[in-house]
Structure formats: C-alpha cells, structure tokens
Amino acid sequence: MARRPETKYAWNGDVALAYQVFGEGPVDLVYLQGWSSHVDLNWESPALARFLRGLGRHARVIHTDRRGWGCSDRFSPGDVAPLEVQADDLVAVMDAAGSERAVVFGSWDTCLASMLFAATYPERCAGLVLCDPMVTWVATEATPWMYSEEHWEQICDEVHATWGTGAWFADHEPVADARELEWIVPFSRASVSPGALVAETRAFYRVDVRGVLPSIHVPTLVVGDPGDPDLLPVLLGMVRGNAGFIAQRIPGSRLVEPDGREGAAWFHWYGRAPVILEEVGRLVAGIKAEQDSLDRVLATVLFTDIVDSTTVAARLGDRGWRELVERHHATVRGLLARYRGVEVDTAGDGFFATFDGPARAARCAGAIVGAMAPLGIQVRAGLHTGEVETIAGKAGGMAVVIGARVGALAGPSEVLASRTVKELTVGSGLVFEDAGERELKGVPDRWPLYRVTSPAP
C-alpha cells in the first residue's frame, strides 16, 4: 500500500467530499476520524499512519473527511449542515468509491452521524465501530457525565484563543512525544479553523441520538477507555459513560475498553491502537463469515458437454464447428429458460447452470440430451444438489465441484445424478437406475450415482 493514497472527491450536490481508498480486505470499511482529520496530513504522523495501515490489513478502507473538515469543502460559521446531511454524505462517498455496503468506523463526534447512518441506511451498513463515542453534546438526566452548555461555551472561548497552537494541547490534549507534537499542532489547524469549530459545536448542542440506538441492528463494536490518570477527569467520564450507555442500548453490541496509552491524550491511534485493530479485525471476520453463510443457498447444479467434441470439430472444420456450437448453445439456452435454469458459465462446448428445484434440473438435462439428435451430436450431463456459494459473483463451492465430477463420468446421451438428487425428487415421476459407486476426483469417499432414465416432461 502506498504511503499516501490518492485523494479523490465525491459530490453531494455542490459539496466536495475528500476521500482515499486503500487496503484489500474482504469487506469495505468507511473510516470517519473525529475531532481532527485531514486525509492528506494524517499520513505524516507515524502513529496514525501505522493505525491506518492496520485498518487496511483488515478491510478495503474508504477514509473520508466529513464536510467542513480537512480536504473536504469547508463551511462558514453560519452554514453548518445538519446531522442527517452528514449521513447522506457517507452515501455519496460510498457511491463514488464503488461500495454497496460497508462497516462504518466513527470516532468521538463523528459517531453521531455514524449511528444515524446505520439506523437510516441499514442496507448500506454492514457493521459499526464506535470509538470514544458521543451520544449527545450536553448533559441530560440520562447522560450526566456530559459537559453542560456553559462548559461548552467555556471550551468555545478557549478554541477562539488557542486552537491550533501548542497551548491548546498543553491545556487540553497533552502530547508527550515531541515529534508528534510538532505534527499535531499544524495538523489541527489544517483540519478545521477555530471559527468553524466553534460554529459546529454550538450548532450541535441539541443533537441527541439516544432514540436512534434501539434501531441499529448491525454488528457493533463500541470502544471505550478503562481509565487513565493522564486523561482529563471530565473527558474520561464522557468517554467511559457514553461507551457503556451506547453498548447497553444497541442490540447485540460488544463493548471493549483497551488499556494502554502513549503519545497524546485520548486519540485512539496511539497506545490503544493494537487492541482496537485486533477487535476491528475480529468484527470484520465475523461479518465476512456471516455474509458468506447468507450467500450460500441450496441449489441443483447441471453440467453438460458435447461428447467427443474434438473429433466432431475436426470432421466439420472450423466454420462447421462454429455453426454447430451456435445451434447447440441456442438449444441449451432455450431449454434452460423453459425449465427456469440460470446459466452460470459456458466453457467451449459445455454449460454450467443452476436450478432451484432438482426435478426441473433433471427434466431439463433429459430434454437437452434428447434435443441433440437432430444436430448429429451427443451430450453428457451431470446433476447434484447441495449448498452453493456465491464466489466473486458466481456460483461455487464443493457442490459445484461434485456436480462437475458427476458430469464428467456420464456416458454419451446419459444423465447421471447424485443420490441427493434422487432422494429429493421422490414422487416426481422421475425414474433412476443404480449406476454404482464411483470415485469423484478431489472429493472424499465413494459416491453412489444414478442414471436418470425418464427425465422427459
């Protein structure tokens, strides 16, 4: 992976949203970095770059600056977009990056839009990671650990005075490592200007997503903090209180509180990063396994091919063979349509198709065999019913391998089927003859096979 991926822009109306894509994991992950973010300058921090590369080992990462921050379009103090627009922005970024569904990873204030997105667009959200999340900006009866509005006003005054300077970090987010401090001060200025930060803070005083939490039904990882003496007590209370509160209210969510801190304040890409990355990997693996199981369906596979095709091709010549194959293909496709088969692949003179019913598949196979006589050729066919996986958009898995092996053992004008097909078509009127036990190349054990003798409608 390149040290700094190419920065691109997605558009939501007239607003440009900066994003980068990196990593090659089995699922997509949209990363929204809270409080400070700049998709270009993020890579200048060794710790943050290491964290980003770690995410890229688990997923195809779509890293974006939310509107108003970093490389995305900025806003004036009088033009702060509402929370639902931030959720819509995620849709625009995912569309631009070619992502249909993704895990959404939000941290700190970006968790608010992340949770709203998960509840509003469940078909686009595969999972959710909430790191040091907020659920509301100001204290309520249910969230007394949050800042009061007066306290936020005090913070706004301090942002006016010291944001983007070393004094801000000395007072609010201590950075122990001199190299990181040298990076993070200009990084914070590049992320957002003080006037815009104050405007956004004041605009979201009344934001409260507590009512959204029970509507989130995706695998969710909530990351909190077990407590650190170097963390400001009020900030620590917010992090711990929100994490536990959210984890209790999102059905099936999992709370982790990784210990360890180094480098700077509470940013998650420092001391807690290894555990967070491990937990993200665990979440992604679980989502991939679940997706794989949902992509498996019971189906009957049919394989056919022309017998002695090489000899026939040599006899007919190139032009004659090409015309014969075209007539063969048209005949097979017509019968697949009749019996509701789905063509998966065509390799030379062979067909691979799937059916949602074994009796239809067997009758289709017999019809194909019978239809070849006018063409002066014979075909063989093999059938098997089993769990078929969707792999790279095509049917695959052991059931497909078995079907192909059964088809390869069939003789001229013969339809061979596995015992599963025979047992599932009892009462259909189909007649099967015992064809003996055979070995299937690459498949354990010996398999009893059956000759379908009356597959016609």
Secondary structure, DSSP 8 states (H G I E B T S, - for coil): --SS---EEEEETTEEEEEEEE---SSEEEEE--SS--TTGGGGSHHHHHHHHHHHHHSEEEEE--TTSTTS----TT----HHHHHHHHHHHHHHTT-SSEEEEEETTHHHHHHHHHHH-TTTEEEEEEES--SBSS--SS-TTS--HHHHHHHHHHHHHHTTSHHHHHHTS-B--HHHHHHHHHHHHHH--HHHHHHHHHHTTT-B-GGGGGG--S-EEEE-----TTS-HHHHHHHHHHHHHHHHHSTT-EEE------SBTT-TTSTTHHHHHHHHHHHHHHHHHHHHHHTEEEEEEEEEEETTHHHHHHHHHHHHHHHHHHHHHHHHHHHHHHTT-EEEEEETTEEEEEES-HHHHHHHHHHHHHHTGGGT--EEEEEEEEEEEEETTEEESHHHHHHHHHHHH--TT-EEEEHHHHHHTTTSS--EEEEEEEE-TTSSSEEEEEEE-----
